[in-house]
Amino acid sequence: MEDCRIQKNTTQEYSMETVFEGIPVTKRKPLREEVYQSLRKSILHGKLKPGQRLIEEKFAHQAGISRTPVREAFYELERGDLVARRTKGGFVVRQFTREDVEEILGIRCTLESYAAYLATPHMTPDRMAALEKKVAESEKAFKGKDLDKLIQLHTEFHNLLYKSAKSKKLLKMINDYSDYFYRYRVALLRGNRNIEYVPEDHRRMLKAMKKKSPRVVERLVRNHLEKTKQILLKSIDEGKIIP
């Protein structure tokens, strides 16, 4: 397990300019929230594996904190269905199922297609140019087989699209699921060779946005994400990726 040192301050809140389970944490929050968010990201980003046992004392010792915020984080993760309680005590990282993936991608389809619909009327030349640049850079990264860069650029593309919707409520809902979306974006880009359709679909979306056709954009995004869902589900059924 990686170094989990946490720098404390003299108040009840902590600013952790450090790494907890390989995830950088920089926001100033109560310690229990910092621990929860870091463990949540570690699970959804694959740092903590399905079936891996979570030992409260070990996490607390390596982080240099008391067991209380770690225990509270485990309870919160259990409420979020990310960990399961062991019959002998303690917790393990829960194994995602095919049904989980289908549900999460269905939620993504609904939220992202609506975000694209809302973003289209607000699309400015500068924002359009930024999105086109991300697509061009993604194509270059794909051809160069730079998967880390490709994942980064796809995440940035989607974040730009979300913000363009100019809906705080929708953005909050998307942010609540952002780590889930990231998990399966990585699974798609790392686990499949037949993803040439991704930049092509993005270009079609941008073309429709330029024409200020929100319904067309919404439909293109839905079709794109449905295609992505089917590829991921097929990969799960064939044992190529773990949910």
C-alpha positions in Angstrom: 0.0 0.0 0.0 1.2 3.5 -0.8 2.3 6.2 1.6 -0.8 7.7 3.2 0.7 10.5 5.3 -1.6 13.4 6.1 -0.5 16.8 7.2 -2.6 18.1 10.1 -3.2 21.7 11.2 -4.3 23.0 14.5 -8.0 23.2 13.8 -10.6 20.5 13.3 -10.2 20.8 9.5 -7.2 19.6 7.5 -5.6 20.6 4.2 -4.1 17.5 2.8 -1.4 18.5 0.3 -0.6 14.8 -0.1 -1.6 11.5 -1.6 -4.0 9.0 0.0 -4.0 5.7 -1.8 -2.5 7.3 -4.9 -5.1 10.0 -5.2 -4.0 13.6 -4.7 -6.2 15.5 -2.2 -5.8 19.3 -2.0 -9.2 20.6 -0.9 -9.7 22.0 2.6 -12.4 19.9 4.3 -13.1 18.1 7.6 -10.8 15.2 7.9 -13.6 12.6 7.8 -14.7 14.0 4.4 -11.2 14.0 3.0 -10.7 10.4 4.0 -14.1 9.4 2.5 -13.5 11.2 -0.8 -10.0 9.8 -1.1 -11.1 6.2 -0.5 -14.1 6.7 -2.8 -11.8 7.8 -5.6 -9.4 5.0 -4.9 -12.2 2.4 -5.3 -13.7 4.0 -8.4 -10.4 4.6 -10.1 -9.3 1.0 -9.4 -6.6 1.8 -6.8 -8.4 -0.4 -4.3 -9.5 -3.7 -6.0 -12.8 -5.6 -5.7 -12.7 -8.0 -2.8 -9.8 -6.1 -1.1 -10.1 -6.0 2.6 -10.1 -2.5 4.2 -8.4 -2.6 7.6 -9.3 0.4 9.7 -6.3 0.3 12.0 -3.9 0.0 9.1 -5.3 2.9 7.2 -5.3 5.1 10.3 -1.7 4.2 11.2 -0.4 4.8 7.7 -2.3 8.1 7.4 -1.1 9.2 10.9 -4.7 9.9 12.1 -7.1 8.4 14.6 -9.4 5.5 13.6 -12.6 7.5 14.0 -12.5 9.4 10.7 -11.5 6.2 8.9 -14.4 4.3 10.5 -16.8 7.0 9.6 -15.5 7.0 6.0 -16.1 3.2 5.8 -19.7 3.6 7.0 -20.3 6.3 4.4 -18.8 4.0 1.7 -21.1 1.3 2.8 -24.2 3.6 2.5 -23.0 4.3 -1.0 -22.8 0.6 -1.8 -19.1 0.8 -2.6 -18.0 -1.5 0.3 -19.6 -4.5 1.9 -19.5 -5.6 5.5 -17.7 -8.9 6.2 -19.5 -11.5 8.3 -16.3 -11.7 10.5 -16.2 -8.0 10.9 -14.6 -5.2 8.9 -15.2 -4.2 5.2 -14.2 -5.2 1.7 -14.4 -3.4 -1.6 -17.6 -4.4 -3.3 -17.4 -6.1 -6.6 -19.4 -4.2 -9.3 -21.8 -6.2 -11.4 -22.9 -6.0 -15.0 -26.2 -4.5 -13.7 -24.3 -1.7 -11.9 -22.5 -0.9 -15.1 -25.7 -0.8 -17.1 -27.4 1.4 -14.5 -24.4 3.9 -14.3 -24.1 4.2 -18.0 -27.8 4.7 -18.3 -27.6 7.6 -15.9 -24.6 9.0 -17.8 -26.6 8.8 -21.0 -29.5 10.8 -19.5 -27.3 13.5 -17.9 -24.8 14.0 -20.7 -27.3 14.1 -23.5 -29.3 16.7 -21.6 -26.1 18.7 -20.9 -25.2 18.7 -24.6 -28.8 19.8 -25.4 -28.5 22.7 -23.0 -24.9 23.6 -24.0 -25.7 23.9 -27.7 -27.5 27.3 -27.6 -24.8 28.7 -25.3 -21.9 27.5 -27.5 -19.5 30.5 -28.3 -16.8 30.5 -30.9 -14.1 30.3 -28.2 -15.7 27.4 -26.5 -16.3 25.6 -29.8 -12.6 26.1 -30.7 -11.6 24.7 -27.3 -13.7 21.6 -27.9 -12.4 21.1 -31.4 -8.9 21.4 -30.1 -9.5 18.6 -27.6 -10.9 16.4 -30.3 -7.9 17.0 -32.6 -5.5 16.3 -29.7 -7.4 13.2 -28.8 -7.1 11.9 -32.4 -3.3 12.5 -32.2 -3.1 10.7 -28.9 -5.1 7.8 -30.2 -2.8 7.4 -33.3 0.2 7.7 -31.0 -1.2 5.1 -28.6 -0.8 7.5 -25.7 -3.7 6.1 -23.6 -3.0 8.2 -20.5 -3.1 11.4 -22.6 -6.2 10.1 -24.4 -8.1 9.6 -21.1 -7.1 13.0 -19.9 -8.2 14.7 -23.1 -11.6 12.9 -23.1 -12.2 13.9 -19.5 -11.3 17.5 -20.4 -13.6 17.4 -23.4 -16.6 16.2 -21.4 -15.9 18.7 -18.5 -16.0 21.6 -21.1 -19.2 20.3 -22.4 -20.8 20.0 -18.9 -19.8 23.6 -18.0 -21.2 24.9 -21.3 -24.7 23.8 -20.3 -24.7 26.6 -17.7 -26.9 24.6 -15.3 -25.6 24.4 -11.7 -28.1 21.7 -10.7 -27.2 19.5 -13.7 -23.5 20.0 -13.1 -23.8 19.0 -9.5 -25.6 15.8 -10.5 -22.9 15.0 -13.0 -20.2 15.7 -10.5 -21.8 13.3 -8.1 -21.3 10.6 -10.7 -18.1 11.8 -12.2 -15.8 9.2 -10.6 -18.2 6.4 -11.9 -18.1 7.9 -15.4 -14.3 8.2 -15.2 -14.0 4.5 -14.2 -15.8 3.3 -17.3 -14.2 5.8 -19.6 -10.8 4.3 -18.6 -12.2 0.8 -19.0 -13.4 1.6 -22.5 -10.2 3.4 -23.7 -7.8 0.9 -22.1 -9.7 -2.3 -22.8 -10.9 -1.9 -26.4 -9.1 -1.4 -29.7 -12.2 -0.6 -31.7 -12.8 2.9 -30.5 -12.1 4.8 -33.7 -15.8 5.8 -33.5 -15.2 8.0 -30.5 -13.5 11.1 -32.1 -15.7 10.6 -35.2 -18.8 10.9 -33.0 -17.4 13.9 -31.2 -16.9 15.7 -34.5 -20.5 15.0 -35.5 -21.7 16.4 -32.2 -19.6 19.6 -32.7 -20.8 20.0 -36.3 -24.5 19.9 -35.0 -23.6 22.3 -32.3 -22.3 24.8 -34.8 -25.6 24.6 -36.6 -27.4 25.3 -33.3 -29.4 22.0 -33.5 -29.8 21.0 -29.8 -32.2 18.1 -30.5 -29.8 16.6 -33.1 -26.9 17.0 -30.6 -28.9 15.3 -27.9 -29.7 12.4 -30.2 -26.0 12.1 -31.3 -24.8 12.0 -27.7 -27.4 9.3 -26.8 -26.4 7.2 -29.7 -22.7 7.6 -28.9 -23.2 6.6 -25.3 -25.5 3.7 -26.2 -22.7 2.4 -28.4 -20.2 2.8 -25.6 -22.5 0.9 -23.2 -22.9 -2.0 -25.6 -19.2 -2.3 -26.1 -18.5 -2.3 -22.4 -21.2 -4.8 -21.6 -19.9 -7.1 -24.4 -16.4 -6.8 -23.0 -17.7 -7.7 -19.5 -19.6 -10.7 -20.9 -16.4 -11.9 -22.7 -14.3 -11.5 -19.6 -12.1 -8.8 -21.1 -12.7 -6.2 -18.4 -13.9 -6.4 -14.8 -17.1 -4.3 -14.0 
